[in-house]
Amino acid sequence: MRRRVTAGQLTVALLSLGAYAVLAYATPRAHFGQLLGLYSLAFGAYFWLLWRPLPLGTGLLVALVARLLWLPATPALSDDYYRFRWDGALVANGQNPYRHRPDELVPVSDVATEPSPLAALSSKEARQLYTRLNSPHYYSVYPPVSQALFGLGHSLFPTTKPGFLLVLRLYILAAETVTALLLLALLRQFGLPAQRALDYLLNPLVIVELSGNLHFEALVICGVLAALWLLARGRLVLSAGVLAGAIGAKLLPLLVLPLLLRRLGWRRFLRYTALCLAAVLALFLPFLSADLLQNLSHSLDLYFHKFEFNASLYYLLRLIGYWYTGYNQIARLGTLLGLAVVVWVLGLIWLEKRPTLASLPQTLLLTLTGYFALATTVHPWYITSLVAMSVFSRYRYALVWSALIPLSYAAYQTKTYTENLGLVGLEYGVVAAVLLWEYFRLKGSVQHSDTK
């Protein structure tokens, strides 16, 4: 018997859609109170619909409408798309986006003596775009798949920002559509309820940060799930290629590779890894230059040793460093925390009792949780990957984290981007408490079932 949508469910779903509409078109990033209120409304509706679940078909329809609402919107909570457009202009005009920083290319006057490196734009337009960049003094860190998509978007709409943004949003909408299909297929493959797909598809952080703010974690999540789906069907070569594509969108899926060692065995693992890394190298070949590795590593070094935002353990260690030395120890701490990530991943691999493809998403969930706990920078959209992996897990802390991480937007109330460390402490304190409670509860339930 098919379940019908109740009046209460319909009302709550419409309230959430209304919250997204106001977030999309009438909520500047600096208006933190309004932003937090709308996010709270959307998350209240989300958790209510998890408690009183919609029929699967209706839930999928609501998830689609929530994403389509953003189609003509300009991202208000992130300005990263300006760098997307800058890099896209370079790629579309046959230039290597990894070779020069924007501050090395920007024209100094409206009358340029040489053609602008952003050939489709006038010198004035290029300068106006440059003033919007949040990282004009850094080399690009976006991998080649992202660069190719930026270039295609600029080729289609070289002079109009709305058109360029529409193309990016269509990329993400397509990726999210495939993700929905993959979630349903994998849940069925692993014997889990299809309804769990809505945990991800209706999540407000996922909707706002991916479809709304145009972050390419959508492509990463889609690629990782597709690689897993192919691997479950024995398509090892194709799976390695798809995972390479996800790495080519953002580098984070590299963390998937070590988790496959015990699942595939040494011989198949080495073959899979070699194929994947060879495909990643092939993706970088069009951008290959003498200074590619140097410039890319320089930007990654800045990320791990200079940037800091919404961190957890790092902020505690930074405080201790100030007490002992009187200055910020991020240069040392970034390296130590990076080594700690390696230890964390190796520990998970060693301690995992029954590694299977079905358990891979939960292990990846824990791997990424450790990575973000040890990171110096944790932006809201990073957590969307945890929400996706939690669909296949009994852990729910990622959903709680997704509801709390919008508190980090308090930093943007002023132009100086000052973080409220009290709110950061609240975010991580609650998440840590929920994680520990779930860990001991699930550990206890496993031990109880083993004694029967």
C-alpha positions as CSV (number, residue, x, y, z in Angstrom):
1,M,0.0,0.0,0.0
2,R,1.4,3.4,-1.0
3,R,1.8,6.0,1.6
4,R,0.1,9.3,1.0
5,V,1.6,12.7,1.7
6,T,0.0,14.2,4.8
7,A,-1.0,17.9,5.1
8,G,1.7,18.3,7.8
9,Q,4.4,16.8,5.5
10,L,3.3,19.0,2.6
11,T,3.4,22.1,4.9
12,V,6.8,21.4,6.2
13,A,8.2,20.7,2.7
14,L,6.8,24.0,1.4
15,L,8.3,25.9,4.4
16,S,11.7,24.4,3.5
17,L,11.3,25.5,-0.1
18,G,10.4,29.0,1.0
19,A,13.5,29.1,3.2
20,Y,15.6,28.2,0.2
21,A,14.0,30.8,-2.0
22,V,14.8,33.6,0.5
23,L,18.3,32.2,1.0
24,A,18.8,32.2,-2.8
25,Y,17.6,35.7,-3.6
26,A,17.4,37.8,-0.5
27,T,20.1,36.8,2.0
28,P,23.5,38.5,1.8
29,R,26.3,36.7,3.5
30,A,26.8,39.5,6.0
31,H,23.2,39.2,7.3
32,F,24.1,36.4,9.7
33,G,21.0,36.6,11.8
34,Q,18.7,36.2,8.7
35,L,20.9,33.5,7.3
36,L,21.0,31.5,10.5
37,G,17.2,31.8,10.9
38,L,16.5,30.5,7.4
39,Y,19.0,27.7,7.8
40,S,17.4,26.8,11.1
41,L,14.0,26.7,9.5
42,A,15.3,24.5,6.7
43,F,17.0,22.1,9.1
44,G,14.0,22.0,11.3
45,A,11.9,20.9,8.3
46,Y,14.6,18.5,7.3
47,F,14.8,16.7,10.6
48,W,11.0,16.7,10.9
49,L,10.8,15.0,7.5
50,L,13.4,12.4,8.6
51,W,11.2,11.7,11.6
52,R,8.0,11.7,9.5
53,P,9.4,10.6,6.2
54,L,7.9,11.5,2.9
55,P,7.2,8.8,0.4
56,L,10.3,8.2,-1.6
57,G,9.0,9.5,-4.9
58,T,7.6,12.7,-3.2
59,G,10.9,13.2,-1.4
60,L,12.9,13.0,-4.6
61,L,10.5,15.5,-6.2
62,V,11.0,17.9,-3.3
63,A,14.8,17.5,-3.5
64,L,14.7,18.3,-7.3
65,V,12.5,21.4,-6.8
66,A,14.8,22.6,-4.0
67,R,17.7,22.5,-6.4
68,L,15.9,24.0,-9.4
69,L,15.0,27.0,-7.3
70,W,18.6,28.2,-7.5
71,L,18.9,28.0,-11.3
72,P,19.0,31.8,-12.0
73,A,20.5,32.8,-8.6
74,T,23.9,34.3,-8.0
75,P,25.7,32.7,-5.1
76,A,25.4,35.0,-2.1
77,L,27.3,32.9,0.5
78,S,30.5,32.3,-1.6
79,D,32.6,34.3,-4.0
80,D,34.7,31.4,-5.2
81,Y,32.9,31.5,-8.6
82,Y,34.8,34.6,-9.5
83,R,38.0,32.5,-9.5
84,F,36.2,29.8,-11.5
85,R,35.4,32.4,-14.1
86,W,39.0,33.8,-14.1
87,D,40.5,30.3,-14.6
88,G,37.8,29.5,-17.1
89,A,38.7,32.5,-19.2
90,L,42.3,31.5,-19.2
91,V,41.5,27.9,-20.2
92,A,39.1,28.9,-22.9
93,N,41.8,31.1,-24.5
94,G,44.4,28.4,-24.5
95,Q,46.3,29.6,-21.5
96,N,47.6,27.5,-18.5
97,P,45.8,28.6,-15.3
98,Y,48.6,27.1,-13.2
99,R,51.4,29.2,-14.6
100,H,50.5,32.7,-13.3
101,R,48.8,34.3,-10.3
102,P,46.0,36.7,-11.2
103,D,48.1,39.6,-9.8
104,E,50.7,38.8,-12.5
105,L,48.1,39.1,-15.3
106,V,45.7,41.8,-14.4
107,P,45.9,44.9,-16.6
108,V,47.0,48.1,-14.8
109,S,44.9,50.4,-16.9
110,D,41.8,50.4,-19.2
111,V,44.1,50.9,-22.2
112,A,46.3,47.9,-22.5
113,T,49.4,47.9,-24.8
114,E,49.1,44.1,-25.2
115,P,46.0,41.8,-25.6
116,S,44.5,40.9,-22.3
117,P,45.3,37.4,-21.1
118,L,41.5,37.1,-20.6
119,A,41.0,37.6,-24.3
120,A,37.2,37.7,-24.3
121,L,37.2,40.5,-21.7
122,S,38.2,44.1,-22.1
123,S,41.0,45.3,-19.9
124,K,38.4,47.1,-17.8
125,E,36.2,44.0,-17.4
126,A,39.3,41.9,-16.5
127,R,40.3,44.4,-13.8
128,Q,36.7,44.4,-12.4
129,L,36.8,40.6,-12.2
130,Y,40.2,40.8,-10.6
131,T,38.9,43.0,-7.8
132,R,36.3,40.4,-6.9
133,L,38.8,37.5,-6.5
134,N,39.3,36.3,-2.9
135,S,42.7,34.8,-3.8
136,P,44.4,37.1,-6.4
137,H,47.9,36.4,-5.0
138,Y,47.8,32.7,-5.1
139,Y,48.1,30.1,-7.9
140,S,45.1,28.1,-8.8
141,V,44.4,25.0,-6.8
142,Y,41.6,23.6,-8.9
143,P,42.5,20.3,-10.6
144,P,42.1,19.7,-14.4
145,V,38.6,18.4,-14.6
146,S,37.3,21.5,-12.8
147,Q,39.5,23.7,-15.0
148,A,38.0,22.1,-18.2
149,L,34.5,22.7,-16.9
150,F,35.3,26.3,-16.1
151,G,36.7,26.7,-19.6
152,L,33.7,25.2,-21.2
153,G,31.4,27.5,-19.2
154,H,33.4,30.5,-20.3
155,S,33.5,29.4,-23.9
156,L,29.7,29.2,-23.9
157,F,29.2,32.5,-22.1
158,P,32.4,34.5,-22.4
159,T,31.0,37.9,-21.4
160,T,28.0,37.2,-19.3
161,K,28.2,36.2,-15.7
162,P,24.6,34.8,-15.4
163,G,25.2,32.5,-18.3
164,F,28.5,31.2,-16.9
165,L,26.8,30.6,-13.5
166,L,24.0,28.8,-15.2
167,V,26.4,26.4,-16.9
168,L,28.1,25.6,-13.6
169,R,24.8,25.0,-11.9
170,L,23.7,22.6,-14.7
171,Y,27.0,20.7,-14.1
172,I,26.1,20.3,-10.5
173,L,22.4,19.5,-11.2
174,A,23.5,16.7,-13.5
175,A,26.0,15.4,-11.0
176,E,23.3,15.4,-8.2
177,T,20.9,13.7,-10.5
178,V,23.4,10.9,-11.1
179,T,24.2,10.8,-7.4
180,A,20.5,10.2,-6.6
181,L,20.4,7.3,-8.9
182,L,23.7,5.9,-7.5
183,L,22.5,6.2,-3.9
184,L,19.3,4.3,-4.7
185,A,21.3,1.6,-6.6
186,L,24.0,1.2,-3.9
187,L,21.4,1.1,-1.1
188,R,19.6,-1.7,-2.9
189,Q,23.0,-3.4,-3.6
190,F,23.9,-3.3,0.1
191,G,20.5,-4.3,1.4
192,L,19.7,-0.9,3.0
193,P,16.4,1.0,2.8
194,A,16.1,3.2,-0.3
195,Q,14.5,5.9,1.9
196,R,18.0,6.7,3.3
197,A,18.9,8.4,0.0
198,L,16.7,11.4,1.2
199,D,19.1,11.9,4.2
200,Y,21.5,13.3,1.6
201,L,19.2,14.6,-1.1
202,L,17.0,16.7,1.3
203,N,19.9,17.9,3.5
204,P,19.9,21.8,3.5
205,L,23.7,22.1,3.6
206,V,23.9,19.9,0.5
207,I,21.3,21.9,-1.3
208,V,22.6,25.4,-0.3
209,E,26.3,24.8,-0.7
210,L,26.3,22.6,-3.8
211,S,23.4,23.7,-5.9
212,G,23.3,27.1,-4.4
213,N,26.9,28.1,-3.9
214,L,28.3,26.1,-6.8
215,H,30.9,24.0,-5.0
216,F,32.3,21.0,-6.9
217,E,32.0,18.6,-4.0
218,A,28.9,17.5,-6.0
219,L,31.1,16.1,-8.7
220,V,33.4,14.5,-6.2
221,I,30.6,12.7,-4.4
222,C,29.1,11.6,-7.7
223,G,32.5,10.3,-8.8
224,V,33.2,8.4,-5.6
225,L,29.8,6.7,-5.6
226,A,30.1,5.8,-9.3
227,A,33.6,4.3,-8.7
228,L,32.1,2.2,-5.8
229,W,29.2,1.1,-7.9
230,L,31.4,0.0,-10.7
231,L,33.8,-1.7,-8.3
232,A,30.9,-3.6,-6.8
233,R,30.1,-4.9,-10.3
234,G,33.7,-6.0,-11.0
235,R,34.5,-3.2,-13.4
236,L,37.9,-2.4,-11.9
237,V,39.4,-0.6,-14.8
238,L,36.4,1.7,-15.4
239,S,36.1,2.3,-11.6
240,A,39.7,3.4,-11.5
241,G,39.1,5.8,-14.3
242,V,36.0,7.3,-12.7
243,L,37.7,7.8,-9.4
244,A,40.5,9.6,-11.3
245,G,37.9,11.9,-12.7
246,A,36.7,12.6,-9.1
247,I,40.3,13.3,-8.1
248,G,40.5,15.6,-11.2
249,A,37.6,17.6,-9.8
250,K,39.1,17.9,-6.3
251,L,42.1,16.1,-4.8
252,L,40.4,14.8,-1.7
253,P,39.2,11.4,-3.2
254,L,42.9,10.3,-3.1
255,L,42.0,9.2,0.5
256,V,39.8,6.5,-1.0
257,L,42.8,4.6,-2.5
258,P,44.5,3.3,0.7
259,L,41.1,2.1,2.0
260,L,40.9,-0.3,-1.0
261,L,44.1,-2.3,0.0
262,R,42.4,-4.9,2.2
263,R,39.3,-4.9,0.1
264,L,41.0,-5.7,-3.2
265,G,44.2,-7.6,-2.1
266,W,47.7,-6.5,-3.0
267,R,47.7,-7.5,-6.7
268,R,44.3,-5.9,-7.6
269,F,45.0,-2.9,-5.3
270,L,48.3,-2.1,-7.1
271,R,46.7,-2.5,-10.5
272,Y,43.7,-0.3,-9.5
273,T,46.0,2.4,-8.0
274,A,48.3,2.4,-11.0
275,L,45.4,2.8,-13.4
276,C,43.9,5.5,-11.3
277,L,47.1,7.6,-10.8
278,A,48.0,7.1,-14.5
279,A,44.5,8.5,-15.4
280,V,45.0,11.5,-13.0
281,L,48.4,12.2,-14.7
282,A,46.8,12.0,-18.1
283,L,44.2,14.6,-17.0
284,F,47.1,17.0,-15.9
285,L,49.0,16.5,-19.2
286,P,47.2,19.4,-21.1
287,F,48.4,21.7,-18.3
288,L,51.9,20.3,-18.0
289,S,54.7,22.9,-17.7
290,A,58.0,23.2,-16.0
291,D,56.5,25.2,-13.1
292,L,53.2,23.3,-12.7
293,L,54.3,21.2,-9.8
294,Q,56.1,24.1,-8.1
295,N,53.1,26.5,-8.4
296,L,50.5,23.9,-7.4
297,S,52.5,22.7,-4.4
298,H,53.0,26.3,-3.4
299,S,49.3,26.8,-3.3
300,L,48.7,23.6,-1.4
301,D,51.5,24.6,1.0
302,L,49.7,27.9,1.7
303,Y,46.4,26.0,2.3
304,F,48.0,23.7,4.9
305,H,50.4,26.2,6.5
306,K,48.8,29.6,6.2
307,F,45.0,29.4,5.9
308,E,42.9,28.9,9.0
309,F,39.1,28.8,9.3
310,N,36.6,27.0,11.5
311,A,39.1,24.5,12.7
312,S,38.8,22.3,15.8
313,L,41.9,20.5,17.2
314,Y,44.2,23.0,15.4
315,Y,42.7,26.0,17.2
316,L,43.4,24.2,20.5
317,L,47.0,23.6,19.5
318,R,47.3,27.1,18.2
319,L,46.2,28.4,21.6
320,I,48.8,26.3,23.4
321,G,51.4,27.5,20.9
322,Y,50.6,31.1,21.7
323,W,50.9,30.4,25.4
324,Y,54.4,28.9,25.1
325,T,55.9,31.0,22.2
326,G,53.8,34.1,21.8
327,Y,53.1,33.6,18.1
328,N,51.1,31.4,15.7
329,Q,52.8,28.0,15.2
330,I,50.7,27.1,12.1
331,A,53.8,26.4,10.0
332,R,54.8,23.5,12.3
333,L,51.3,22.5,13.3
334,G,50.2,22.2,9.7
335,T,52.9,19.6,9.1
336,L,52.3,17.7,12.3
337,L,48.6,17.6,11.6
338,G,49.2,16.3,8.1
339,L,51.3,13.5,9.6
340,A,48.5,12.8,12.1
341,V,46.1,12.3,9.1
342,V,48.5,9.7,7.7
343,V,48.6,7.9,11.1
344,W,44.8,8.1,11.4
345,V,44.2,6.6,7.9
346,L,46.7,3.8,8.6
347,G,45.1,3.1,12.0
348,L,41.7,2.8,10.4
349,I,43.0,0.4,7.8
350,W,44.7,-1.7,10.4
351,L,41.8,-1.8,12.9
352,E,39.0,-2.4,10.5
353,K,37.7,-5.9,11.2
354,R,35.7,-6.9,8.1
355,P,36.6,-4.6,5.2
356,T,34.1,-5.0,2.4
357,L,32.8,-2.7,-0.3
358,A,29.6,-2.4,1.6
359,S,31.5,-1.0,4.6
360,L,33.7,1.3,2.5
361,P,31.4,4.4,2.8
362,Q,31.4,4.2,6.6
363,T,35.2,3.8,6.7
364,L,35.5,6.7,4.3
365,L,33.1,8.7,6.6
366,L,35.5,8.1,9.5
367,T,38.5,8.8,7.4
368,L,37.2,12.2,6.3
369,T,36.0,13.0,9.8
370,G,39.5,12.5,11.1
371,Y,40.9,14.5,8.2
372,F,38.6,17.5,8.9
373,A,39.1,17.3,12.6
374,L,42.9,17.7,12.0
375,A,42.5,20.4,9.3
376,T,43.3,24.0,9.7
377,T,40.5,25.0,7.4
378,V,37.0,23.5,7.3
379,H,34.5,25.4,5.1
380,P,30.8,24.4,5.3
381,W,30.7,22.7,1.9
382,Y,33.4,20.2,3.0
383,I,30.9,18.4,5.2
384,T,28.6,17.5,2.3
385,S,30.9,14.5,1.6
386,L,30.3,13.3,5.2
387,V,26.6,13.6,4.7
388,A,26.8,11.4,1.6
389,M,28.8,8.7,3.2
390,S,26.6,8.7,6.3
391,V,23.7,7.4,4.2
392,F,25.3,4.0,4.3
393,S,26.2,4.2,8.0
394,R,24.5,3.9,11.4
395,Y,26.3,7.1,12.4
396,R,24.2,10.3,12.3
397,Y,26.7,12.8,13.7
398,A,27.4,14.1,10.1
399,L,23.8,15.3,9.9
400,V,24.2,17.1,13.2
401,W,27.5,18.7,12.0
402,S,25.8,19.8,8.7
403,A,23.2,21.6,10.8
404,L,25.8,23.3,13.0
405,I,28.5,24.3,10.5
406,P,26.5,27.3,9.1
407,L,27.4,28.9,12.4
408,S,30.8,29.5,10.8
409,Y,29.2,32.2,8.6
410,A,29.3,34.5,11.6
411,A,32.8,35.3,10.5
412,Y,31.5,37.2,7.5
413,Q,29.4,39.8,9.3
414,T,32.3,42.3,9.0
415,K,34.8,42.9,6.2
416,T,37.6,41.7,8.6
417,Y,36.2,38.2,8.7
418,T,36.5,37.8,12.4
419,E,35.6,34.3,13.7
420,N,33.4,33.9,16.8
421,L,35.4,31.2,18.6
422,G,32.5,30.7,21.0
423,L,30.3,29.5,18.1
424,V,33.2,27.4,16.8
425,G,33.5,25.8,20.2
426,L,29.7,25.1,20.3
427,E,29.8,23.5,16.8
428,Y,32.6,21.1,17.6
429,G,31.6,20.5,21.2
430,V,28.1,19.3,20.2
431,V,29.5,17.2,17.2
432,A,32.1,15.6,19.4
433,A,29.5,14.7,22.1
434,V,27.1,13.2,19.5
435,L,30.0,11.3,17.9
436,L,31.2,9.8,21.2
437,W,27.6,9.0,22.2
438,E,27.0,7.2,19.0
439,Y,30.3,5.4,19.1
440,F,29.7,3.9,22.5
441,R,26.1,3.1,21.8
442,L,26.9,1.3,18.6
443,K,29.9,-0.5,20.2
444,G,27.6,-1.6,23.0
445,S,25.0,-2.9,20.6
446,V,27.6,-4.9,18.7
447,Q,29.0,-6.4,21.8
448,H,25.5,-7.3,23.0
449,S,24.7,-9.1,19.7
450,D,28.0,-11.0,19.9
451,T,27.1,-12.4,23.3
452,K,23.8,-13.8,22.2
